[in-house]
Amino acid sequence: MASKLKAVYFGTPDFAVPPLAALLQDGRVEIAAVVTAPDKKVGRKQILTPSAVKAFAEKKGVKVLEYASVRKEGAGDLKALCADLFVTCAFGQILSEEILAVPRLYTLNIHGSLLPKYRGAAPIQGAILAGEKRTGITVMQTIYETDAGDMLLQRSVDIGENETAGELSDRLSLLGAACIEEAIGLILSGKAVFTPQDPAAATYVKKIEKKDALLDFSLSAEAVKNRVRAYEPWPCAHTFVGGEQLKIHKVSLACGKGRAGEVLQADKVAEIACGEGSVLLEEVTPQGSRRMRAAEYLCGKKLKKGEILGGC
């Protein structure tokens, strides 16, 4: 086995930056190019903005290849790089079998769950929504079937009781960086062993959409809390009060009883009944305002005891 691997890195969002940074600092790896999505228009002013991975790669002087569809546009460019290894992390596009066959050794993926659980586009949110206490990173061999390839290694972490998807994503991104470095060591030492996944144990999570974040208070209080955590910071859990959107960033559990969505208290605390138990609002953003503590929100007296939240 060669003492140094020539690699191409595929990634797009912030989550994919720490593993790329680790590979760039790893003397055993030469990053021939970074593949990412084209710049997108962002915000109200629709400013053309590069992906987090592109911005980081350009800062480091690494060649960047951008494709709206790498499977349609990128095969020729990638073959010309003569890479030993492809590494993908939150890339957001499906690689064709032609592209998967390009590297001399493997195409590896850094995935944010303990596979075969939570295959798909939102593994971090999926684990929180399911109330998992542990999750982790899997480095696996990429095949054409989504997240179904043989596993090279897994490392796990506890999920904090109040940890949000954003916070957990930051931790798993750093763990992913450590894992890909460990994977490089296994490959170069000839100790890489790939273990098949158990397809019977597989679960899938779909891509998160804005509509998913409308809270359903007929669920248990624990399930509502998990949704608030899973959708923070995006798309942000929300409900409606008097026809105005109220974003909900943080809640805690309580044991009140009432109709689903009923405001049980709106004086010193904001307590909302769920299908089982209740939640106390902790941090919110009223429509047209800034993020604030629930106690500050209550000073505006926009929440009334007995009203039902929800709808639009």
Buried (B, 14 or more C-beta within 10 A) or exposed (E): EEEEBBBBBBBBBBBBBBBBBBBBEBEBBBBBBBBBBEBEEEEEEEEEEBBBBBBBBEEEEBEBBBBEEBBEEBBEBBBEBEBBBBBBBBBBBBBBEEBBEBBEBBBBBBBBBBBBBBBBBBBBBBBBBBEBEEBBBBBBBBBEEEBBBBBBBBBEBEBEEEBBBBBBBBBBBBBBBBBBBBBBEBBBEEEBEBEEBEEEEBBBBEEBEEEBBBBBBBBBBBBBBBBBBBBBEEBBBBBBBEEEBBBBBBBBBBEBEBEBBBBBBBEEBBBBBBBBBBBBBBBBBBBEBEBBEBEBBBEEEBBEEEEBBBEE
